Amino acid sequence: MIFSRFAIFLITACAISTGAAAEKRIKTKTLSGPSYASRPDAMALADGIAKQHALDPAWVRRTVGQAHRLPVVERLMTPAPVGTPKNWALYRSRFIDPIRTRAGVAFWQAQRDTLERAQALYGVPAEIIVGIIGVETIYGQQTGNFKVLDALATLALDFPAAHPRAVQRSQFFSGELGQFLKLTHQGGIDPMSLRGSYAGAMGMPQFMPSSWAQFAVDFDGDGRIDLFNSPADVIGSVANYFKMFGWHSGMPIHYNVSFDKDKLDLEALLLPDILPTFNVASFQAKGAVLDDAGQTHTGPLALIELQNGDKPASYVAGTENFYVITRYNWSSYYAMAVIELGQAVREAMAR
């Protein structure tokens, strides 16, 4: 049971507060709406969660009733207007910067032995683990200030209807709310005390409750899992997450690609999106020219397009490992940010 020893570190995790974080908490509280106590749909959801996870219905009803609707969370989940241009260069600049790079160097130097142990055990390169933690929270500096219970209840019961997958996303967050209540109940933790992202992700690696339950590991061997304060548990859990999603040890993540304009069928190459689909022969038959290393690749590939606003798009050939990184966040832009931050930190350490 992943959360069974969660209480010990929760006290210290919730006590951490910078001035900016405290200000954000006040702002979040000010913008909160009414509680869900009088909402029939909220109580119906509570009953369903209690039945699914064998929890006391009265406790679940009372807990869900304490949650408050957060309009700011609804706004943050509202998709950008159709046609909004994507810009990889701008997106990249948010994550590959001197602040994250310096923090990444310090983190890697302090956790070198643990990163090497995780790489040896799970096959995931240290730079990818470092890249994930840096992109997510700048190595624990920004873990989120929303009450997880409020955020999950809001997204389960009031997910923005304008979202093209509103029904599916609402169902997803209903499941996450159930997992969160199960985990906190097992650990004897007040669900109102935990804070995380506006999506309900928690700790240095920003694990959702279901990911915490499935993938988090006690990598420092102290008998408890602490994704807020134990870098070892964070490193091991991120590596385990990737391993469980099919990471191939030693496989490159992507290759450079150019185009043969006479053969190019860009529409067909982009049709599978980021899912690796083409072997080398079929990939190149459609006009995608791989670099020398890519010519010898034996697994499936995907053409990854990174738009640059009104400038030409950037492209790489993504392998199955590139796809695994997108299981952490379903975005090719996110995956490339993780990859390039990890590379930047590695190069800075070498200097």
N, C-alpha and C positions, 0 to 999 in steps of 0.2 A: 504494500500500500504506500504509494509515493508520498502522500501528505501526512502519514501517521505520525511523523516526528517534525512536522512543519512548525509547530508552535514555538519551539525554542528560538529559531532565527527570526520569526515574525516580529518579535518585540524590537529587535535591533533594526530590522528593515524599515519598520514604520516610524522609527525615531529619527531616521536620517532626513534632514530638511535644510535646503539652502534657502536664502532669501527669495530667489526667483521661484523656487518650488512652492514655498509657502504662499507667495502672491498668486500663483496659478491655482492653488487649492481654494483660496478665498474666492477667486473669480469663478471657478467651476461651481462652487457652492452657491454663489449668488445667482448663477444662471440656471440652477436646477429648477425643475417644474414640480408638480404635485407628486405625491407618493402613489404607488400602485395599489394601495390597500383597498380602495373602493372600486377597482376595475374588475368586473366579472371575468374578462378574458385572462387577466393576470392570475386570478385565483384558480381558473381552470388549468392554466399552464402549471401552476404550483402543484395541483393535485396530480397532474400527469407526471411531473418530475418525481413526486413522492412515490408514486406507484412504480415507476421505472427503476428507481434506485433504492427501493425499500427504505425510504426515509419516513420519519414521523410527519404525517400530513399537516398537523397543526404547526410544527416547527417550520416547515417549508412555506406554508401560507403566511406565517408571521414574518419570516425573513423576506420573502418576495414583497410583502406589503410594506416593508421598510425601505425598499428601493425607490429612488426618485427618477422620474423621466428627465433626461438631459437633452434639451433642444440643441445644444452645441454639438453633441455627439451625432445627432441626426444630420446636422449641417455638414459635419466633417465626412460623413459617409455618402453624401449626395454626390453623384458622379458629375464630372466636368461636362459642360454642354457639348453636344455632338459637334464634331468638327474642330474642337480645340486642338491646336497643333502640339505635338510632342517634341521635346528638345533634349536629346541625349547629353549634349554639351552642358546645358544648364542643369539638368538632373545630376550629372556627374560632379559638377562643381559644388553641390550641396554635401557631398560625402567624401570626395578625395580632396582634402584641404590640409593645411599645416596642423591645425588643432587635432584632427583625428589621427593624422600620421604620427605626430609626436606622442599622443596618448597610446597609439598602437605599439610604437617602439618600446615605451615603458612597460606596457602590459606583456609584450612578448619576452622582454628581458627578464621580467619578474617571474614569468610562468614558463620559462623555457623547458624545464624538465617535464612539467605536466603536459605541455603541448606535444613534446616528443613522445611521451607515453601514449597519449591519445592517438597520435598519428600511427604509431606502431600497432596499437590494438584495433583501431577502427579503419585504418587506411586512408583517412581524410587528411590532406595536407594542413600543416599548422597555419599557413597563410590564409586558407579558406575559413578556418575557425576564427582566426583573428579578424578577418574581413567581416564576417557575420556580426560579431559582437560589437565591432566598431560602428558599422552601419546602423545597427539596431539601437544602441544606447550610449555610444562613445565610451565603451568599457565601464558601464554602470553609472555614468554621470547623469543620464536622463532616462529614468525607468518609468516615467509617467506619474501623473498626479490625479487621475480620475479614480473614483471609487469603482472597483471592478464590478461590484454588485449592481451599481447604478448603470454602468456602461452596458453590461450584458443584458440587463432587464430592458433597457431602452432599445437595444438592437434586436432583441427577441420580440418585443411587443409593438415597437413603433419604428421599425426599419423604414427608411424613406421609400415611399411608393414609386418615386420617379426612377429608382434604380431598375435597370432592365432585368435583374434577377432578384427582385425584392422578396418574392415568396421563398426561393431557395435560401437566400441569405438569412431571412428571418428564422427559418427552420434550423439553419446551422447555429445561429446564436442561441436559439432555444436549447439546443443540445449542449452548447458550451456552458450555459447557465446551469443546466442540470449537473454537468461534470464539476463545475465550481462548487455548487452546494454540497455535492457528495464528498468532494475532497476536503472542504473546510469542516464539514460535519465529522468526518473521520478523524481529523486532527484536533477537534475541539476548539476551532478558531472562530472568532466572530467574523462573519462574512463582510461586515461593514468596515472592517479595519484594513483590508487589503486595497492597495492602490496600484494602478497600472496604466496602460495606454487607453485611448478612447475606444479601442476595439476589445478591451479586456485582457490584453496580453500582459504578462508579468515578468519581473526580474530582469537581470542583465541580458539574457537571450530573448526576452519577450516571448515566452511560451504561452500559448493559449492553454486553458485548463485541460483539454483533452490531450494536448501534446505533453503537458506536465505529467499526466497520468501514464501515458504510454512510453515516453522516451527519456524522461529525466532519470539520471543515475547518480548514485552516491560515489563520486569519483575520488573523493579525498578519504573515504573509508572511515568517517567518524560516526556512522550509524544514522545519519539524517541527510536529507537533500535540501540544499540551500542555494537557490538560484538567484538570490539577492546579494549574498555576501561571500559565497565560496567560489572563487575563480575556478578551482578544480572541478567542482560539480558542474559549473557552467560549461567549461571546456569539454568535459566528458559527455555531457548531455547533448551539446550541439553536434559533436562527432557521432554519437549514437543515433541521433536523428537522421543524419545523412546516410549512415550505414543502413539503417532500417528502410530507407527509401531507395536503396539500391546503388549506393556509391560503388564505383569500380576502382579499386586501388590501382594506382599507376596509370590510369587512363587520362589523356589530356582533356581539358575542359572545352577548348575550342581551337579552331585553326583559322589562319588568315584565308580570305577568299577574295577573288577578283572575278570578272565576268568576261565571257566570250560573247560579244554583242551579236555575232552571227547566229549563235545557238540559243541565246538567252530566252528562257520562258519564266520570267520573274513571277508571274501570277501563279504558275504551278508550284514553283519553289516555295512560295510564301503560304500556299493553301493550308498545309498542316500546322501553320504557326510555329510554336517552339517545340512541338513534339518531334523527336528524331524519327525520320521516316525513310530517308533515302540512303541506299548504299553509295559507295564512292562512284561507281559506274553510272548509276541513274542520276546522281547529283550533278556530275560533270556533263552528262548527256543533255541536261537542261541548261547548260551554259554557265554553271558555277565552277570556276577553276580553283582547285585547292593548292595550297603551298606544298612543298616537298614532304613535310611531316604528315600532312593530311592525306597524301596519296596512298599511304600505307595503312590508313585507319581501317579496321575490320568491322566496326559496328555501324549502326545507323546515324545519320546526321540530319540536322535541321538548319535551314537558312535563317539566321537571326537578323532582323532588320531593326536598326536603331535610328529613328527619325531625328533630324537636326533642325526642326523648324523650317525655314524657307531655304535652307542649305541642303546639299545632297545628303542622303542617309548614309549611315555606316553599316557595314555588314560583317558578320563572322559566321563560320560554320560551327554550330553547337553540337557537342556530343551528348551522350546519355548523362554524363556528369554535369553538364550545363543544365540539363533538364532537372536533375536532382536538386540543384541549388534553387530552382524556381518553385520547388515544393515548399520551400520556407516562405516564399512570397511569390505569388504567381505573376511575375513580371520579368521580362528579359532585361529591362533597364535596371531593376534591382539586382539581378544576378551579376550583370557586368559591373555594377558599383561595388559589390562584394569582392569580385575577382580583382578589380583594379586597386581597391583599397588595400587588400592583402598584399598585392605586388608592391605597392608604394611603400608599405611598412617594411617589407622584406628588403627592398632596395635601400631604404633609409638606414636600416640596421647595418647593411653591408658597408655603407659610407662611414 
